[in-house]
Amino acid sequence: MDLTKKIDDLIAANDESGLDAIIKEHGGYIFKTEYLGFTSNHGLMGEYFYSNSFEEAVEKTKEYLSIPLQKKEDGLSISLELITNFKWLIRIRRKYLF
């Protein structure tokens, strides 16, 4: 199972200890690369990728940068984040989704 799938499953289950264990298992941090397109008709669309390798995350970011902007997109956001814990995400999910 890839890291993105594992993290998605743990987030969906609100498994804070499982997320902490994944971060600890990977040296105390992981990287998240995200591509988001904004459209006035459809809102947000995009994808993301988690990795424990900085080089792999940078390559994925470069891949996202090579995607041409579509005429239907009003804006584009590409990010590379260093994540050391998921507590903030779990709190947001609990507050707004449950």
C-alpha positions, 0 to 999 in steps of 0.5 A: 500500500502506498504512503498516500493511500495509508495516510488517506485511510488514517485521516478518514478514520480520524486515527491520530495515533496511526498518523503519528506512527507513520510520521515517526516511522519516516523520521519525524516528517513527510512531504505533501505535494498538491496540485489545485485548479480553481474554476468558477464553474466547478470549484476546486479540482486537483490531486495530492501525493505524500512521500517520505523522500524530498527528492521524490516530492520535488519530482512530483512538484515538477511534474505538476508544474509541467501540466499546462493551465487549462482555459477553464481554470481561473487559477492554479496552486501548486505546493510542497509542504513539510508535515510533522504532525496531522493534529491540525487536520484531524481537528479541522475534520472533527470540527467541520465534517462531524 
